[in-house]
Structures are given as structure tokens and as C-alpha cells.
Amino acid sequence: MKVYIINEISSSDKDPGIDEFHYTMFHGLAERNGIRSPHFKHYNYGDDPIYPLCLIKNAYNIKKIFMPSVDFTISNEVKTKIQHLPHIKFWQVKFIKLFNYEYDLYGFLKEGYKARCACKITKKMRHNPELEKVIENYYELLTCKHQDIVEGYKNLKHIRIYTGCSCEKYFEDDLSEEMLKDYPILWHYGGHILSEEAFKLMEPYFDWTYFYYNEVEI
């Protein structure tokens, strides 16, 4: 059985061309109940959410999946594709600032980009509620934590892989086929764990310039 470990690429990771400007323009900024990520409470599948994920987001060329916090934010189209999978649920996000700022998603090394400060741009831009009428609804994808369910499984295979980013990040833990059938999408500090079925459903919606994955056999 194939399993996929997915991480976002940050400015300190694999691609030196992805700077803070591009990272913020692509993923956006997140807060919950007035507290900015990563310091707010992160909800899991078993929680009853109270406060929605609030986003400051560039609507220009907005993608179906992005990751402004530790969980995926997905469009309604992606939600429809995966909603039959067990042990996941969806919590609609709120756009507290939605704006349109054109930029070259893939022209990382063009002169001038390095001088642009994403924080200054996001503060300067005003919320445009009309943009909410032309984009889909988006949802925070809530999953279970691997650490909360792993002890209930036998026949585990220990996996240790180098994820390939410059900070020498490793994924190391125990997985099994039965686990991934029951929990096809799991949160893990080393990356989101996707079963082969879940990956096939979601893979077309990832922009692999801003995400990367490792494939392992269990």
C-alpha cells in the first residue's frame, strides 16, 4: 500500500525561490478569535469548533488547496470529492480581508520581488466583499492526529524518511494499512499523511510549486 506525506514548502525549505512574499500571497494569513497563527487553538476531527478560521487572503489566482495554518484549507470542489472519506470534517472559513493583488506565482527570482514586503501589502489592501461572490466557499479540513489513534493498531511498520527540505526535516513514525483505511487523512507533525485513495482524489488540486510529497510503501 502506498502512503503519501505532504508538506508545504516554506521560504526556509527546498526551493530558495519561494520567499516570504510568495508564501504569504499564496497561502494567506490566518487567525482565530483574534489570535494569529500558530498561537491559536487548532481543531481536530473530534472537536466541536467554536471559532472559525479567519483569513487574510489574496484572491488573485486563488488555488483549490492552500495552507495558511497547520491544516489544509480546501475549496468546495475539493470538499465534494473527499467528503465520503471517514474521520474528516469541514469547518467553513471566514475571509476577514479578501483582496486582489496580481503577482507572478512562478517568477520567483524576478527583480523587485525580494524587496516587496507581504506584511505591508496585506495591511495596505482593503477587504473587497465582492470577491466572495466570485470564489468558492472554502473550508478548514479537520482530521485526527496520528498520535491519538496509533496505539489502537497492530502490525505497524516503522517509517523513517528524509522529507528533502533544507532544515533536515524527517518523518518518523508507525503506520499500517488498516490505519490508513480507517483514517485516510491524518495530521502529523512531520506532514499530513494521506492514503493512496485520498491522494488520488486530492493530488490534482495541489500546486506542487508550493507543496511537496514523499511516497512510501507500507
N, C-alpha and C positions, 0 to 999 in steps of 0.2 A: 504494500500500500504506500502510495506517495503522500507526503505531507509537505506543506509549504509554510515557511517562516517569512513573514512580511514586515519590513521596517520602512519608515520614511527616511529619505536622505536629507540630512541637515547640512548646514554650512561647514560643520567640522567632520563630515563623513567622507564618503567615497569620491564625490565629484567636487573638486575645488572651484568649479564654475558656479555652483549653487551658493550664492551669497545670501546674506540676511535679507536683502531686498527681495530677491526672487522667492525665497522661502516664505516670507510673510505675504507677499502678493498672491502666492498660490494657495497656501493653507489658511491664511487669515489669523486673527487673534481671538482668543476665547476667554470668557469669564462666566462665573455662575454666582448669582446672588451678590453681585458687586465685587467678587473676588477673582482676580486674574489667574489664569492657568500658569503654572501647575499646582497652585496652592489651594484650590477649591476641592470639594468633595467629588470624587469620581464614582458614579453609579455603576452597579453591576446588574446582571440579569435578575437576581433575586431581590433587588431593592425596589421600593415604591418611590420613584422620583418625585421631588417636590419642586425644585427649581430647574428650569430649562437651561440648556447650554446657550449662552448668548454670544453672538458672533459679530465681529467687525470684519467685513469680507469684501474683497474686490469681486464684482460680478463679471468683470471682463473675462471672457473665455472660461467661465467657471466650469470646473470638471465635475464628474459624477461622484468621485470619491476624493476627499481630502482629509487632512488630519490636524486640526488646529489644537488638539489636546492629545490625550493618550489613547483615545478611541477614534475609530473611523467615523466621519460624517458622510452620509450617503444620500443620494438623490432618491426621489420617489420611484424612479425607474429601477434602480438597484434594489430598493426595498421590495418591489414587486417580484423580482427574480429570486430573492432568497428567503422570503417570509415563511416559506414552508419548512425551513430548516429548524430543528429542535434547539431549545435553550438559547434563543436570541430574542430580543425585543427592541422596539424602536421608540425613541423619545424625540418629538419634533423640536428642532432648534428654533431660536428666535434671532432674527437679524436686527441688532440694535443700531448698526451702521452698515448700510449696503451702498456701495458706490461703484462707479465705472472709471477705471484708470488704465488706459491702454499701455501695454508694455510687451516686449518680446520675450515670450516664455522660454525660448531656447537660445537666445542670443546673449549668453551669459557674459561673454568677455568683451562685448561692445563698449567702446569708450563712453564714459559718462555714467554707466550703471553703478559702478562701485561707489560713486560719490553720492548716490541717492540714498536717503535715509527713509526706510519704510515707516518708522515710527512717526517721523514728521509728516509724511504723506497721509497716513491714516488719521492723524489728528487734524490735518487741514481739510480733508474731504468731509462733505456733509452727507447725512443719510438721505438717500433717494428712495422713498417708499414705492415709487412707480416701478422700480426694478423688481420688486417682489411679484409683480403681475406677469413678468416675462420669464422668470426662472421657476423651476420646480420647487416643491416643498423638499426640505432636507431634514434628515433625522440623525440623531446620535445612535450609533449601533451599540447596544448594550449586550455584553456577553458574560460568561462565567470566567472566573480566574482559574487558571490551571492549578495553582497551589491549593485551591479549595476542593478540588474533585479528584486529584491524582491518587489519594490514599484508598479510594474505593475500587481500584483496578489491580488486576494481576497480569502476569505475562507482559510486563513492561520492558521496553527496550530503551536503554540509556543512549541518549543522543548528545553529542558534543560537536558543534560545528563553528567554524570561524565565519562570521557573517560578512566579512570583507570590508568593513569600514575602517577608516584611518585610526579611530580610537580603540581598535583591537577589541571590539565587542564580540563576545561569544554567546551562543545559545547553548545551554546545557541543562537537560532535564530528562524525565522519563515519559515515554509516550507508548500508546498501544492502539491497535486497530479498533478495538471495542470502544475505547475512549473517544476516538475521533468520529466514530459512527454516532455516538450519543451526543457529543459536543463538537460539531463540525467547525465551529469558530470559537477559539479560546483566546483570552488575554494572557499574556506572559510578559514579564519584564524584559525578556530578550526579543520580543516581537510577537505579533499576532500569529497564532497557529491556525492554519486552515487545512481542512481535509481536501482530498482530491476533488470531491464533488463541489465543495464551497469555492475552491479556487477556480474551477472551470466556469462557474457562474459569475464570479466577480472579476476575473482576470481581464476581460475586455474593457472594463471601466477604469482600470488603473492607468495613470500616466506614469510610465516607467522611467521617465526622466526625474521624477520626484519621489519614487518609491523603488525598492528593490526586493528581491525574494531569493531564498535558498530552498532548494528541493532536496528532501531526504527520503530514504526508504525505511519503513518500519515493518 
